[in-house]
Each structure stands twice: as C-alpha cells, then as structure tokens.
C-alpha cells in the first residue's frame, strides 16, 4: 500500500482538460504532488498530462487513498457521473480526502452531488472557477476559485500552492450560483452576438452590421471579434453549461428559455466546427470576425 509522506500535500485532479492540466501544473510548480487518471482519455489528454508533469494513477481506490484533495474539473455534463464513480472508493477509504466540485453546474446539481457524497464521510466543497487556465509564464496569474460550504477553509489552504481561492461565507450552492451568473453574462453575450451575426449574414447584412457596430459600439465589436473565434473549439463543452444555467434561471419567465436556446446554438456551432466542411453559421461567424481590411 502506498503511503503519503507526513506533511506532504497530494492533490488529485480529475479531468485532464485545458483547465485541469494547467491547474495541476500550477500546484506542482508550487510544491504539491499532483496525481490524475487517464483511463479512457484521449492521446491529447495524455500529452497535456505529460507536459504538465502530472503523475498518472489509474486506480480510483489508490488515487482516493493518497489524495488530500480531489478536484473535479470536468465538462458539466459528466460532473454527476464523476461523483458517482468515486463514491465507492470514498466510502471504503479510512482517510478521507476533501472532494472539491469545480464544475459549471447549477446550485441544485451541486447540492445533489454534495448530498450523494456526504454518505461517504468525506468533506465537500462547492467551487466555481472564473477565469482562464493559469499559464506557465505568469506564476501569480490564473483563475479565481470561489468556494462555499463548511469545508471551504480547508480548500483555501491550497492558496499556498498557487491557487487564488476566495471563500464565500455561504452554504453549498453559492459558489456555483456565482459562477453560472458570471458565465450566463459572458457566454450568454457570445451566444447572443453569434446568433445575430449569423441572422444578419443570412440577409446579406453582415458587413452593414459590422460597420454600424464599428461606428456606435466599437467596444462591443472588439469583444465579439475576440470571444467568438475563441468559442469555436469550446462550444461542445458549453452546451451542458448553458443547460445548467437554464436550470439556475429557474423557469421560462425568468430567462431559462434564453439559455436553452443558447445551448442549441452552441450545439450547432460545435457540430459545424467538427465537421468536414464549414456550415452556414460557422462560415458566417468566421467571415464576420475576420473581415477584409
């Protein structure tokens, strides 16, 4: 049986995506041992893990046993599945890690996960990540982790390993709510812009819309030019996030329908982006954001 050295800090990062691998790299650079799993993951994920210098432990029982913290950083659509997967290992280990739910999910979803894992006896933290992945060349920069729930101050100890953690003196669900309110504004604006640009282009008015934005809303135009192309490779991940925001908005009269529409829009863009040839919406957006100067 592997034993964690006394006084050492071991963090398990579940999800070797762009954010998860970068967070793991930051923790490792500041002195933590960082472990992750790659079972069933892509070659791209394996390369990210290798580049970040993370240790691979493809054994859930061992991973849970050796970790002080488990950070779940996965697409929102699989967050519940990850919690269910680790419930057995968390129940059977004597030494319990803190499970930190870092995904873009609705407060009701995070409370469901918290209730599920409470049966294991582990501490649980609701965390919302706002900002892009930490970079190698900026050791002090990176996203902010908002944390809520009774175990949040335990999670805050990872601040000494390079994470920016702000504790909300609030119950589980608050950090996820703040994350979704922020994402609903930022990613919702991107969806709104994408929808109207595509609609204007279908009427052969893309250039006219661009000219008017340049004349009266130059800051908005610059934001759209930056955010829309950056969205293309992430659109598939934002589908479930928009659905979670719709859940957070509560019902149609309170805005839920807006985000269900955004989910379908991102779904279409993701399909076109991954397709063999560019579809109508993707072509319109690409043309608008890369005009002839």
Secondary structure, DSSP 8 states (H G I E B T S, - for coil): -----TT--EEEEE--SHHHHHHHHHHHHTT-EEEE--TT--HHHHHHHHHHT-EE---HHHHHHH-SEEEE-S-GGGHHHHHHHHHHHHHH-SS--EEEE-S---HHHHHHHHHHHHTTT-EEEEEEEES----TT-TT---EEEEESTTHHHHGGGGGGT-EEEE-SS-TTHHHHHHHHHHHHHHHHHHHHHHHHHHHHHTT-HHHHHHHHHHH-HHHHHHHHHHHHHHGGGHHHHHHHHHHHHHHH-SGGGTHHHHHHHHHHHHHHHHHHHSSS--HHHHHHHHHHT---
